[in-house]
Amino acid sequence: MQFPGRIEQSIGGHPTLSVIVTEFAADVAADFPVPEAVAKATERVTADKVTDGVWFIGGGSHNSVAIEMKDHMVLVEAPLSDGRTKPVLDEVKKLSGKPLRFVINSHQHFDHAGGLRAAAAEGATIITQAGNKAYLEKALANRGKIAPDLLTKSGKKASIRTVVDKMVHSDGSRSLEIHRIKESVHNDTFLMVYLPNEKILIQADAYTPGAPGAKPPAAPNNANAVNLVQNVERLKLAVDTVLPLHGRVAKGEEMMAAGK
């Protein structure tokens, strides 16, 4: 009998596990009980209406935002994995009955892009910053063999649309702007979404609100928040409400105070 001396795993071409096998024994009884908390775990998804046609999708560690257009829906962010994004997609379907056509990806970090395969399985076009295209094309083209995911089972090919610095998506009744967050220390292919009529800003990781009522720091101590405010001012965006992809809904003035 032969057994490998090294076991390696990768996701999207990037190594995630490397095990060196020093000893092997056959027919040894093994018991790997699943912790009760894991066995009974369920994904909690909430949909809170922010204004007409805009919902804040929360309930977990990562948020999304659903936006209703004239004849379709747009989702900002498909996070984590099939396990999170599929329940989010199911919730979005209940909101208006309109098909989901576009999913906007804030950036390619695994916790914010891990559900894009589930979104592609629904037939949604992925909108991402142009610098992510090659990576996502490769990651979304992979086919799972051991444990096929939703995209593999669907047999669909992912559709990707890219943004360089700005894209406007409009149907005549509602307009949304997708802007690149320039010179970010967090990510170089960072996108935020702005609804000009509603004065709503949707962003991930650059600004996460503190507890309700908490005072802003005496001086800005978060380079990401400072950079976000600089980009908001550069683009002359008037922000009344911030929908963060981590944390609670916040007022625009809270974000500005945190970054100035």
C-alpha positions as CSV (number, residue, x, y, z in Angstrom):
1,M,0.0,0.0,0.0
2,Q,1.2,3.5,-0.8
3,F,0.3,6.7,0.8
4,P,1.4,10.3,-0.1
5,G,4.1,11.8,2.0
6,R,2.6,15.3,1.5
7,I,-1.0,16.4,1.1
8,E,-1.6,19.9,-0.3
9,Q,-4.8,21.8,-1.0
10,S,-5.4,25.1,-2.8
11,I,-8.3,27.4,-3.6
12,G,-8.2,29.5,-6.7
13,G,-4.6,28.5,-7.3
14,H,-3.5,29.7,-3.8
15,P,-2.2,27.2,-1.2
16,T,-4.5,26.8,1.8
17,L,-3.2,23.6,3.4
18,S,0.1,21.6,3.4
19,V,0.4,18.4,5.5
20,I,3.6,16.3,5.8
21,V,2.7,12.6,6.6
22,T,5.2,10.9,8.8
23,E,3.3,7.9,9.8
24,F,0.4,5.8,8.3
25,A,-1.7,3.0,9.7
26,A,-4.5,1.1,8.0
27,D,-7.8,0.0,9.5
28,V,-7.5,2.2,12.6
29,A,-10.9,3.2,14.2
30,A,-11.3,6.9,14.2
31,D,-14.1,9.1,15.6
32,F,-14.5,12.7,14.5
33,P,-17.7,13.9,16.3
34,V,-19.2,17.1,15.0
35,P,-19.6,19.7,17.8
36,E,-23.3,20.2,18.6
37,A,-23.0,24.0,17.9
38,V,-21.8,23.2,14.4
39,A,-24.3,20.5,13.7
40,K,-27.2,22.7,14.7
41,A,-25.8,25.9,13.1
42,T,-28.1,27.8,10.7
43,E,-27.5,30.9,8.6
44,R,-29.5,34.0,9.9
45,V,-30.5,36.5,7.2
46,T,-32.4,39.7,7.8
47,A,-33.7,42.2,5.3
48,D,-34.3,45.7,6.7
49,K,-35.8,48.3,4.4
50,V,-33.6,51.5,4.3
51,T,-35.8,53.3,1.8
52,D,-38.0,52.4,-1.1
53,G,-36.3,49.7,-3.1
54,V,-33.2,49.4,-0.9
55,W,-32.7,46.8,1.7
56,F,-29.9,46.2,4.2
57,I,-29.2,42.4,4.3
58,G,-27.7,41.5,7.6
59,G,-28.0,38.9,10.3
60,G,-24.4,37.7,10.2
61,S,-20.8,38.9,10.3
62,H,-21.0,40.1,6.7
63,N,-23.8,42.3,5.2
64,S,-25.1,42.8,1.7
65,V,-27.4,45.4,0.1
66,A,-30.2,44.7,-2.3
67,I,-31.3,47.4,-4.7
68,E,-34.5,47.3,-6.8
69,M,-34.4,48.6,-10.3
70,K,-37.3,48.9,-12.8
71,D,-37.1,45.3,-14.0
72,H,-34.4,43.6,-12.0
73,M,-32.5,43.5,-8.7
74,V,-28.8,44.4,-8.0
75,L,-27.0,42.9,-5.0
76,V,-23.9,44.5,-3.5
77,E,-21.7,41.8,-2.1
78,A,-21.8,38.0,-2.1
79,P,-19.7,37.1,1.0
80,L,-18.0,34.1,2.6
81,S,-19.3,31.0,0.7
82,D,-22.3,29.2,-0.7
83,G,-23.4,28.7,2.9
84,R,-23.9,32.4,3.4
85,T,-24.7,33.7,0.0
86,K,-27.3,31.2,-1.0
87,P,-29.6,32.2,1.9
88,V,-29.0,35.8,1.1
89,L,-30.0,35.2,-2.6
90,D,-33.1,33.4,-1.4
91,E,-34.1,36.3,0.8
92,V,-33.5,38.8,-2.1
93,K,-35.9,36.8,-4.3
94,K,-38.7,37.4,-1.8
95,L,-38.3,41.2,-1.8
96,S,-39.7,42.1,-5.2
97,G,-40.1,39.0,-7.3
98,K,-37.7,40.6,-9.9
99,P,-34.8,38.6,-11.2
100,L,-31.3,39.2,-9.8
101,R,-29.1,40.3,-12.7
102,F,-26.0,41.9,-11.2
103,V,-23.9,41.3,-8.1
104,I,-21.3,44.0,-7.3
105,N,-18.1,42.8,-5.6
106,S,-16.4,45.3,-3.3
107,H,-13.0,43.6,-3.5
108,Q,-11.4,40.1,-4.0
109,H,-10.6,39.2,-0.4
110,F,-11.9,35.8,0.3
111,D,-14.6,36.8,2.8
112,H,-16.1,39.3,0.4
113,A,-15.7,37.3,-2.8
114,G,-16.3,33.7,-1.5
115,G,-20.0,33.7,-2.4
116,L,-19.5,34.9,-6.0
117,R,-19.7,31.3,-7.3
118,A,-23.2,31.0,-5.8
119,A,-24.2,34.3,-7.4
120,A,-22.9,33.1,-10.8
121,A,-24.9,29.9,-10.4
122,E,-28.0,32.1,-10.2
123,G,-27.0,33.6,-13.6
124,A,-26.1,37.0,-12.1
125,T,-23.4,39.0,-13.8
126,I,-20.5,39.8,-11.5
127,I,-19.3,43.4,-11.5
128,T,-15.8,43.9,-10.1
129,Q,-12.8,46.2,-10.4
130,A,-10.8,45.6,-13.6
131,G,-7.7,44.4,-11.7
132,N,-9.7,41.4,-10.3
133,K,-10.8,40.1,-13.7
134,A,-8.0,37.6,-14.4
135,Y,-8.1,36.1,-10.9
136,L,-11.9,35.8,-10.8
137,E,-12.1,34.3,-14.3
138,K,-9.8,31.6,-13.1
139,A,-11.5,31.1,-9.7
140,L,-15.0,31.0,-11.2
141,A,-14.0,28.6,-14.0
142,N,-12.8,25.9,-11.5
143,R,-15.1,22.9,-11.2
144,G,-15.3,21.2,-7.8
145,K,-14.9,17.4,-8.1
146,I,-14.9,16.2,-4.5
147,A,-17.7,18.3,-3.1
148,P,-19.3,20.2,-6.1
149,D,-20.7,23.6,-5.2
150,L,-23.7,25.4,-6.6
151,L,-21.8,26.8,-9.6
152,T,-20.4,23.4,-10.5
153,K,-23.8,21.8,-10.2
154,S,-25.4,24.5,-12.3
155,G,-23.0,23.9,-15.2
156,K,-23.1,27.7,-15.9
157,K,-20.2,29.9,-17.0
158,A,-19.7,33.0,-14.9
159,S,-20.2,36.4,-16.6
160,I,-17.9,39.2,-15.4
161,R,-18.2,42.9,-16.1
162,T,-15.4,45.3,-15.0
163,V,-15.1,48.8,-13.6
164,V,-11.9,50.8,-13.9
165,D,-12.6,54.0,-11.9
166,K,-16.3,54.6,-12.3
167,M,-19.5,52.9,-13.7
168,V,-23.0,54.2,-13.7
169,H,-25.9,51.7,-13.7
170,S,-29.3,53.2,-14.4
171,D,-32.6,52.2,-15.8
172,G,-34.2,55.6,-16.0
173,S,-35.9,55.4,-12.6
174,R,-32.9,54.7,-10.3
175,S,-29.2,55.3,-10.8
176,L,-26.3,53.9,-8.8
177,E,-22.6,54.8,-9.2
178,I,-19.8,52.4,-8.7
179,H,-16.5,54.1,-7.7
180,R,-13.0,52.9,-7.2
181,I,-11.6,53.8,-3.8
182,K,-8.2,55.1,-4.8
183,E,-4.9,54.8,-2.9
184,S,-6.4,52.5,-0.3
185,V,-4.0,50.8,2.1
186,H,-6.5,47.9,2.4
187,N,-6.9,46.9,-1.2
188,D,-5.9,48.3,-4.6
189,T,-9.0,47.0,-6.4
190,F,-11.5,48.5,-4.0
191,L,-15.1,49.5,-5.0
192,M,-17.8,51.4,-3.2
193,V,-21.4,52.0,-4.4
194,Y,-23.2,55.3,-4.2
195,L,-26.9,56.1,-4.7
196,P,-27.0,59.8,-5.6
197,N,-30.8,60.3,-5.2
198,E,-30.9,58.7,-1.8
199,K,-27.4,59.9,-0.8
200,I,-26.5,56.4,0.4
201,L,-23.0,55.0,0.4
202,I,-22.2,51.3,0.5
203,Q,-18.7,50.2,1.4
204,A,-16.8,47.3,2.9
205,D,-13.9,47.3,5.4
206,A,-12.9,51.0,4.9
207,Y,-15.3,52.1,7.6
208,T,-17.0,50.0,10.2
209,P,-19.2,51.9,12.6
210,G,-18.7,51.6,16.4
211,A,-21.4,50.9,18.9
212,P,-24.5,53.2,18.7
213,G,-23.8,56.5,20.4
214,A,-20.1,55.9,20.8
215,K,-18.0,59.1,20.4
216,P,-15.6,59.3,17.5
217,P,-11.9,59.2,18.3
218,A,-10.3,62.5,19.2
219,A,-8.1,62.1,16.2
220,P,-8.5,59.7,13.2
221,N,-6.7,56.5,14.0
222,N,-7.8,54.3,11.1
223,A,-6.0,54.9,7.8
224,N,-8.8,53.1,5.9
225,A,-11.5,55.5,7.2
226,V,-9.3,58.5,6.5
227,N,-8.7,57.2,2.9
228,L,-12.5,56.6,2.5
229,V,-13.4,60.1,3.5
230,Q,-10.7,61.5,1.2
231,N,-12.3,59.6,-1.7
232,V,-15.8,60.8,-0.7
233,E,-14.5,64.4,-0.7
234,R,-12.6,63.9,-4.0
235,L,-15.7,62.7,-5.7
236,K,-17.9,65.3,-4.0
237,L,-20.4,62.7,-2.7
238,A,-23.1,64.0,-0.3
239,V,-23.6,61.1,2.1
240,D,-26.6,61.0,4.5
241,T,-26.5,57.2,5.2
242,V,-23.7,54.6,5.2
243,L,-24.5,51.0,4.7
244,P,-21.4,49.1,5.8
245,L,-20.8,45.6,4.8
246,H,-19.7,45.0,8.4
247,G,-21.6,46.4,11.3
248,R,-24.7,48.6,11.6
249,V,-26.3,51.3,9.4
250,A,-24.7,54.6,10.3
251,K,-25.2,58.3,9.4
252,G,-22.9,60.0,7.0
253,E,-21.7,62.4,9.6
254,E,-20.4,59.5,11.7
255,M,-18.2,58.3,8.9
256,M,-16.9,61.8,8.2
257,A,-16.1,62.3,11.9
258,A,-14.2,59.0,12.0
259,G,-12.0,59.9,9.0
260,K,-11.3,63.6,9.6
